[in-house]
Amino acid sequence: MGDKAHTHPGAAGRAVAADHPASVRNVVLVGHSGSGKTTLVEALALTAGAVNRAGRVEDGGTVSDHDDIEHRQQRSVQLSLVPVEWDGIKINLLDTPGYADFVGELRAGLRAADAALFVVSASDGVDGSTRMVWEECAAVGMPRAIVVTHLEAARADFEEMTRVCAEAFGADDPDAVLPLYLPLRGPQGPDGHAPVTGLTGLLSQKLYDYSTGERKESEPGEDELPRIEEARNRLIEGIIAESEDETLMDRYLGGERIDVKTLIQDLERAVARGAFFPVLAAAPAAEGARQGLGTVELLELVTGGFPTPLEREAPRVTTVDGAPRELKPSDPDGPLVAEVVKTASDPYVGRVSLVRVFSGRLRPDETVHVSGHGLADRGHEDHDVDERVGALSTPFGKQQRPVTHAVAGDLVCVAKLNRAETGDTLSAKDDPLLMEPWEMPDPLLPLAIQAHSKADEDKLSQGLSRLAAEDPTMRLEQNQDTHQVVLWCLGEAHADVALERLRSRYGVQVDVVPHRVSLRETFAGRSAGRGRHVKQSGGHGQYAICEIEVEPLPGGSGIEFVDKVVGGAVPRQFIPSVEKGVRAQAAKGVAAGHPLIDVRVTLLDGKAHSVDSSDAAFQTAGALALREAAADAKIHLLEPVAEVSVLVGDDYVGAVMSDLSGRRGRVLGTEQTAGGRTLVRAEVPEIEIGRYAVDLRSLSHGTARFDRRYVRHEPMPPQVAERLRQQEREAS
């Protein structure tokens, strides 16, 4: 790395296609919001000749596929693919949003990639969410490298950032996180700051000067050799320690000089195996320059050190009936298996699916089987359909450049797959297969919405279904208890983007309304009621009288109906009618309009008429009896309680437990976990955790995550119940 002659396309924006998995590298860029991922992608595209000036394609616009929402919000909110070519290798750069609300886009990028570049700002350091993503990559053995950006900042210190990265990412082995290059600084300016103008290659022992806007190689001066030698020796020891050659360390410690070619080969193997994590520096090109600082070195690392798709284990695949199916890694001659990692709507083309091909080849105009399973809980019905593939293309800014095929290991955009949703599997029509879906975060922030007008109401259902098809991290709920349409999102920014997409893409204006939880009612004690329904209005009348007793039952008992009528006071054929009326009234509620649960209703007595009694009359009498019993009883309002499990860094455990207590929560216990984290379990009323997804992120500085599950309904404290009733009266 550092001694190669490089070639790249001469024409900016030329469509890049690969003919074999060995000539593909899929790389996802990861880092917190503002770390410089998108700027770095544009700098790499410029150096590789994919664009004709910094961040611009030939027909205008930025190389990153930003939509209007991103321009308005001034941040990335979706996964973007930027393909470039370097030394005959196609590199698919996957730019991900850094904001936590769009972690679904990040997970899609991780699914599609074979290696990750962690982008860290020299002025901001490493945040907790970036550490968590590193751990996710470590769990699956994904190769990683670290890129330090924003070296132009006044207090930027590359050496200090390397130490911070080793501490954050190299907990098990700090010597596995080491720099390949050291910054080369120019003369100090009036402010005392010396800008970074180049890099010193530790393995090649060469200087790479970018001050003219193009990389120039030279030899270091004698005064620079001691600094280089110290860092170089540590790097060599780190590489050898991760080498698969067990004799290499003995040879090195014995004084043998290991040649650079061997070291580079060992470095590339250690990086590809996910055992060594090099640190590099990068900066965008200055105005009019052809290469940004460190971009050549990064492209060298990606093409030489990152694995090909052939080195990635094949995903778990089954037939649509669930029978396992073995696949070779990225076999271009194997059965077609591809996955939709992202779905978007283009105003001119329609639905566009970003697809990663894991086996076989994908071609335009062929019919494929589209299979989607396992996301029914998020508004995605299981489906198996055959669809004709439209045009294949690679993105360049807002343009799509046609390609003739996509080979195993490659990424491609597919037009007009109208039924395909994010996470779906594409396979051959005569050999339908299904990939195991990737893990998605659970959306825990509810957003209750309603159509703004009658015209919007007509379009709302279709707009919501398209939104759900694009984003599997969003859950669509039609709550039967509260009669609300609820979008479950990952955070406020996620919700804002969803609303804007509804308005701008699908022409649906909605209003946000307060979210209501599913409350219940129950009797606090025994009560009796008499239902009398007697009417005479000519012809057959209506006659039914029943007497009941109601008593509370333990939580989770539901409605229990008991018949204790003696002597035929209520004819046998009408007893089911009384029960039907009682249950219908219980579903409507007896006090505040919430369903009644956990009571035993006992039918004790009644009267009937030989002519005027009927099924309908006794249903009405049963409902009246329950209402009368409720009028003379104390009714408890029941609220849903959830068990909340919070995984949080040890530094924030006290704050989290205190916050949960303030939400009327009961802490059930804590459990120490790996990585200096604690799992806190508590039971909390759902009405108190509507915004917990937002509040916990603020409380823990983005380092905590939680999940929740419904446990039971239990009585709401009287003062809280009264406050809620007052709010409902004001709202009505």
N, C-alpha and C positions, 0 to 999 in steps of 0.2 A: 504494500500500500504506500504509494508515493513515488514509485519509479516506473509507472506505466505511461505509454502514449495512448491518448484517448481519441476516439472518434464519436461523433454524434450527428444527428440529422442536420442537414444544411437548411432545410425549409422549416420555418416555425409552424407548428400546428399540424405536421403530417400525422395522419392516423397511424397508430402503432398496433401491429398485430403480431402474435407469437405463433410459431409453428410447432413448438415442443415445450413441455413443462420445464425443461432444464434452462430455457432462455427467459424465464419469468421470475420476478421477485415481487412478492406482495407485502408491502410495508405499511403499517398503521402508525400515525403520529399521535402521541398521547401527551397530555400536559394540561395544567390548569388554564383557565381562561386568561388570556393576555400574555401567555408565555411566548407567543410568536410562532405557533405552528403554521398558520396560513401564510405568513410572510416567508417562512422557511420553505414551504412547498413552492411558492412562486420563485424563490431564489434558486432552488434546485431545477425547476423547469427552465429558467433562463440559462443556467449553466449547461444544461443538457440540450439546449437549442430548441426546446419545445415552444418557446415564446420569443418574440422579436425585441422586446424591451421589458424591463422589470414588471412582471405581473400582468402583461398584456398579450392577448392573442392577436392574430393578424387582423381579424375583423372587429377588434375592439372588445372591451370588457376584460375582467380579470380572469386568470387561468382557473382559479377556484370557482366552482359552480355555485355561486351565491345567488339566492333568489331575492326578491324585493324585501321580504321580511328581514333577511340578514342585513341588507343595506339600511333599513330603518332602525334596526336594533343595534347596529354596529358591533355584531358578534356572530360567530358561527352558531347555527342552531340545527345543522344537519350534517350527515356524512357526505363528503365530497371525494370523488375519484379524479385524480390527475395522472394520466399515464405519460411516462417519458421513456426515452431510450438512451442507454449508455453502454458503450463497448459491445453493441449487438444484443444487449439484454433489455427486455422490456420491464420497466419498474412501474408497478401500480402503487402510486402514493395515495393513501387513504387519510384524508384530513378530517379529524373528529372535533366536535365541539368540546370545549374545556369546562363548560358550566355544568354543574351536577344535575340540573333538570333534564339534560339531554344525554344521560348515561346510556339510554337505549341505543342511540346512534353510535356511541363508543363501543358498546357490546357488539353491534353489527360489524363495526370495523375490525374488532378483534377476531370475530368469526371468519371474516373474509381474508385476514392477513396470515402470514407465516412468520412474521417478525415485527418488532415494535421499536420505534424511535421515541424515547421519552424526552420531551423538550422541556428544559428547565431554564427559567429566567435568572440571570445572575443578580438581578436587582430584587427578586421576590423570594428566591429559594424554593424549597420543596414543601408543598402543602400535604395535608393529611389524605385528601382524596387521591392524589397522585401515588402516595405510598400504597393505598389500598388496591389501586389498579396494578401496581407492580407485583403485589402479592398474588393477585389473580393470575397474572402472566406466569409467575413462578410456579404456581400450582399445576399448570399444564406444560411447564418446561418451554415456554415460548422464548426464543432468542431476543435479546434486548440490547440496545445501545443508548447512551445518554448524550444529548446535544445541549450545550450551554449557549444561550442566546443573550441578547441585550448587554454585550460586553462594552458597549459604548457608554453605559451608565456611569455616572461620576464615581460611584464607590464599587463598581464591579470588580470582582477579584476571582479570576478563574481558578487559581490554586485553592482558595477557600471554598469555592463552590464544589470543586472535586472532592474535598474533604467532607463537605456536607452530604454530597451524593453517596460517598462510600459509607457514611454513617446511616443514611436513610435507606439505602438499597442493598448494602453489603453487610447486613447484620450477622450473617453466618460466616462470611469471609470477606473482610474489607479489601483484601488484596485482589479480589476478583473485579473490583471497580477502580480502574486506573486510566489515566489519560494516554492517548496515542500521540497527541501533539501538545505542545505548549504554545501559548500566544506569543507573538513577536510584536513588541510595542515600538511605536515611532517616537519622535521627539516630544517632549512635554509642551503643551500649549500654555497660553497665558494663565489659565485656571489651574495649572499644575497637573492636569490630567494627560497621560500619555495614551493616545489611541492605539488600538490593536490594528496592525497593518499586515500581519502575516502569521504564519505558523512555523514551528520547528518540529520536524518529524523525528520522533524518538528512535524509531527502528531504522529509518533510512539515514538519520543524522544529516538531513538537508534542511535548508531554509526555503519556505514557500512564501514569496512576497506578493500580496494582493493590492499593494498601494496604487498601482497603475490601472486597476480595474480588470487585470488579467493575471493569472497565476504565473509567477516567474521563479525558477529554481536557482539556488546558489548554495555555496558552502558556508558553514558557520565560521566565525572568527575564533581564534585561539582562546579569547577571554570568555566565550560562551560555552566552551566544551565542558568545563566542570559541572555547570548547572544541568546540561544535557545528560552527562554521564550518570549523575545521581538518579535522575528520574528514569533514565533508560534502564539502568540496572534493576530498579524495582519493577519496571514493566516486564522485563525479560523474565525475572523470577516469577512474577504473577502468571505470565503466559505458560512457562514451563510447568508450574504447579498444576495448571489445568490441562496440560498436554496429556494425550493418551500414551505418549512414549515415556515409560517409567525410567529408562536409562538416561534421559536427557538431562535431568537435574544433576545426576552424578557427574556427567560429563562437564556440565557448566560449573559446578562447585569444584571440580578437579582442575579448573583453569582453562578448559578447552573453549575456544571462541566459536560460538554457534553462528553459522552464517545467516544473513538476513532472510534469505529465501526460506530456510527451514523455519525460522521464527514466524514469518508471515503465514506460512502454511499451518503452523500450529495455532496461531492466533485465529485464523479463519475457521479452523475446526472447533476451537473452544467457543467462539462466538456462535457458530451454527448449532452447537450442542446446548446452548443456553447455560454455559459454565463460566463464561468470562464476559464482562460488560464494559466495553471501552467507553471512555468519555471523550467527546470531541467538542469543538467550538465552531460556531457559524454566525454569519452576519449577512444581511441582504446586500446586494450590489449597490454601489453608489449610482447616482444619475449618469446614464451614458456608459456605465461599465458593463462588461460582458459576463463577469463571474463574481459571485458573492464570496466573501471570505469563508473558507472551510467547505464550500459546496463540492469541490472536486474530491476532497478527502471523504466526504460523506457518501458520494456516489460510488467511490472505490470500495468503501466498506460494505455498502448494500450489495453491490454486484459480486464482490469477492468473499465477504464474510457472512452474509445472511443466507439462509438455506433456500433451496429451490422447493417448489411444491412437491417434488418427488421425495423430499426428506420429511414431509409431514405425514403423520399417521392418518390413514383413511378414516373418515367419519363412520360412526355406527349407522348402518343402513338395514332396513327390513323391507319385506314386501308390504303391501297395504294391509295384508292380513296379519302382520306381526312376525312372520318367519324371518330369522336373521339371514343376512346376505353378506358374504365376504367380498371386499373390494381391495384391489391393489392401490397403493398411493398414486393418485393423479395419473392413472393409466389412460393414455389417449386412445387406446384401442379397446378399452373396457366399455361396459354399458353406460349409457348417459345417466349421470347423476349431477344435478346442479341445484343451487339453492338461491332463492330470492333473498338478498340481504338488505335490500331497501326498495321501497316503492314510492314513486313520486308522480304527480300529475303535471304534465307540460301543457301549456295553453294551446300549443300548435300541434303537438304529436299525440296528446292524450296521455294515458298511463304509460310510464316508463319504469321498467324493473331493472335494478342493478343485480346482476347474477354472478355468483362464483361457480365455476365449473369444477367439480371435484373428480369427475371421471368421464371418459368419452369425449365427444366433440358436439358442439352446438352450432347449427347452421340456420340461416334465414329460411323462412317459408316451410319449415318442416312442422309436422304436428307432434306435440309432446303431451305427456300426461302431467297434469298439475294436481298435486296432492297437498292438502293442508290439514293437519290434525293436532290436537293437544292444546288449542288456545280458545276453546269454547267458553271458558270462564271470562274471557275478555271481549266477548262480542264477536268472535270469529267462529262461525259454524264450520264443522268438519266438512271437507269437500274433496271430491275426486272427479275431475273433468278433463276432457281433451281439448287443447287449444292449439291454434296455428300460430307459430312464432312469426312476429313481424321482422322488421329490419334490425340488424345488429349494428352497434356503433360504440365508439368510445367518446367520452365527453371532452370538449375543449371550451372552457367558459360556458356560455349558454348554447353553444353549438354542439351538434352530434355529428361525428365523422364516421361514415360507414366503414364497416369491416366485413370480410367475407366469411369469417368463422371465428369460433372461440374454442381453444383446445383446453384439455384438462389442466387445471392450475391457473387459468387466466380469469380475468374479470371482464364483463361486457355488459352493455346496456341493451335491453330487449324491449322493443316497442309492441304495443297492442296485445299484451297478455291481460285481457280484461278481467279475468277471474283470479289471477295470481295475486297473493298478498304476501307481505313481508314474512319470511319464515317458511314459505311453501317450497316443496321439492318439485323440480322438473325432471322427468325421466322419459324413457322411450314409451311410445303409445302401447306397444305390444309387450313391454316389460316394466310395468309400473312399480316404482320403489318409493320409499319414504325415509327421509333423514330424521334422526332424533333432533327435536328442536333445541336451540340453545337457551340457556337460562336468562330470563329477563327480570329486571327489578319489578317489584310489585308496586303499582301506583297507589299511593295512600293519601292523596290530597283530593277531597271531593269538590266538584264544581257543578252545582245545580243550575240548569239553564232552561229557558223556555223561549219559544219563537217570539220574535218581536211583533210580528203581524200575521194575518191569515196567509198572506203570500209566502212568508218565511216558513210557516207551519207546513205548507205543502212540500217544501224542498228540504225540510230539516232531516227527515229520515234518511234520504239518499246522501246528503252531505255528511251525516254522522257515520254512515256505513263506509263511505270512502275514506274518511278520516281514520277510522279504526283499521281499515285495510292497510293504510300506509304505516301506521304506528302501533306495533304490538305492545308498547309500554303504556298505552292508554286503554282503559277499560270502560266500556259503555254499559251503563246500568239503567234499566227501566224499573224503578222501584215500585212494586205493586202496593206497598203499604202507604207510602207517602205520595204516590202518583207523580213523582218527579223524574225527569231525565237527568242523570248524573254522569258527568265525565270524570273518571278518576285519573288524576294526573300525578306527575312526579314532583311538581313544585309550581310556584306561581309563574315563572317564566315559561314553563311547559304549557300551562293553562293559557297564558297570553297568546302564545304561538298557535295553539289549537283554535282559539276564538278568531284570530286574524285569518287563519287559513279557511275557516268556515265562511268568513265574510268575503275575502278577496278571491279565493279559488272557486268556491261553490255558491257564492251569492246568497248566503244565508246570514241574516242578522239575528242575533239572539240576545236575550237579557239574562244576566246572572242574578239569581235569586238566592235567599238564604237556604242553606242545606239543612234538611230535617232528618233526624234519625228516626228509626222505627220504634215508636213507643207502644206500650201495652197498658192494659188496665186489669185489676183484679180486686176481689172483695177482701177487705181487711178482717172481716169476721162474718159470723152467720147472719143470714137475713131470710125473710120469707116474702113471697109475693103472690098476688092473685091476679090472674089474667081473665078478664070477662069481655067477651066479644059477642054481643047479642044485638042483632039488627033485624027489623021487619019492615020491608018496603014493597010489599006486594009480591005475590008468587012465593017462591022458596026464600026463606029468610036465612040468617046466619046465626048459629048458636054454638058457642063453645066457652066453657069455663074450666080453668085448671089452676091448681094451687101447687106451688113449688117451694122448696127450701134450697138456699144456696150457701155453700161453705167453701172456704179457701182450701187449696191443696198445695203441696210442696212445689217449688219451681220446676218447670219442665213437664208438668203433668197434663197440660192442655185442658180440654173441656171433657169432663166425665158426666154422662147422663145415666141416672138410675131410676128405674120404674118401681114404685112401691104402692101403686094403686091397688086397692082391694075391693072386691065386690062388684067389679065392672063399672065403677063410677065413670071412668073414661073407657069407652069401648076399645078393645085391643087394636082395631085397625087404625085408630087415631093417635095412639101413643107415639108412633114414629113421626106423626105430623107435629106433635108438640115438640119433640126433639129437634126436628128440622127448623121450626120457628125459633127455638132457643138458640141454636147454633148460628142461624142467620143474623139474629140480633147481636150475638156475641161478636161476630165478625165486624159488625158496624160499630160496636162499642156501646157503653151504657152511661158514660159520663162526659168524656172529652172527645169522643169520636175515634178512639184507638181500640183495636181489637182486645176483647176480653179473653184472658187465659187463666189457667191454673185454678179452676173451680170445679166443684161437684154440684150438679143441679139434680135434685131429687124431686120427681113428680109424686105428690102425696095423694091428691084427690082432684075431683072435678065433676062436671055435669055435662050431659049431652042431650040432644033432642032427636027423637026418632026420625024426624023429617029434615029439620034445618041444620043439623050438624054436618060438617064436611071437612075434608083435608085442609082446605084453605082457611076455614074458620079456626081450626085448632092450631094451625101454624101461627095465625095472628094472635091467638090467645097465649101461646107459649112466649112469643116475643113481648107481649104486654106484661106478662107475669115477671119476666126477667127485668124489665124496665122498672116495675114497681118495687121489686126487691132491691134494686140498685138505689132507688130514691130514698129508701130508709136505711141505707148502709153507708159505711165509710169506704170509699173507693181509693185504692192506692194507684198512683201512676207509676208504671214500671219503665225503667230505662235499660237499654242494652249495655252490657259490660263486656269489654274486650280484654284478653290477655295480651299484654304488650311485652315484647322481648327486644331490649335495646342493647346493641353491641357498641361499646364506647371505650375510648382510651381511658386508662386509669386516672389520668389527670382530671377528667370531667365526670367521674362517677358520682361524687358528692353533689355536684350541680344537677345532674340528671335525676337523682333520687329525690332531691329537694323539690325539683320542678314537678315530678310525678305526684308527690304528696300534695302539692298545691292544686293539682287537678282532681282532687278527691281519690287519688290512687292508693292502692294497698300494695306495698312492695312484698313480693313473695319470696325473694331470695336473690343472691348474686353468685356468679360462677366465674372463676378466673379462666381466661383462655389465652391462647398463644399470641405473641406479638404485643404484650403489654396492654391487653384489652380485657374488659370485664363484660359479662352478659348479665344485664339487670332484667329481672322478670317482675311484672306488676300487673294487677288488675285495675283497669281504669274505665270509668263510664265513657261510652263512645261520644257523648255530647261534648266531652272535655278535650277530645283529641282530634277534632276536625281539622285543625291547622298544625298538628304536631309535626308533620313532615317539614314544614317551614321553620317552626320554632326550634326543633331539635337541631337542624342544620346550623341555625344561628348560635344556639347554646354551645355546640361542640366544635364550632368553626369548620363545619363540613366533614368531620371525622367520624361521626356516628351514623349508624343505620338501624332501622327497626322493622319489625313485622308485627302483625296483629291478627288475632282470630277471635271470633265471637265466642263467648262462654255461656252467657245466660242473660235473662232480664231480672232485675231486682228493683225493689221500691226506691223511688227517688226521694231524697230528703224533702220535707214539706216546703221549706223556704225556696228550694230550687224549683219544685213543681209549681208553686204559686208564681214565681218569676216567669216561668215558661208560659203559663196560662195567660199572664198579663201581656206577654209579647204576642201571643197568638190573637188575643182580643184586639190589640193595636194593629196587627197586620190585617185583620179582617175588617 
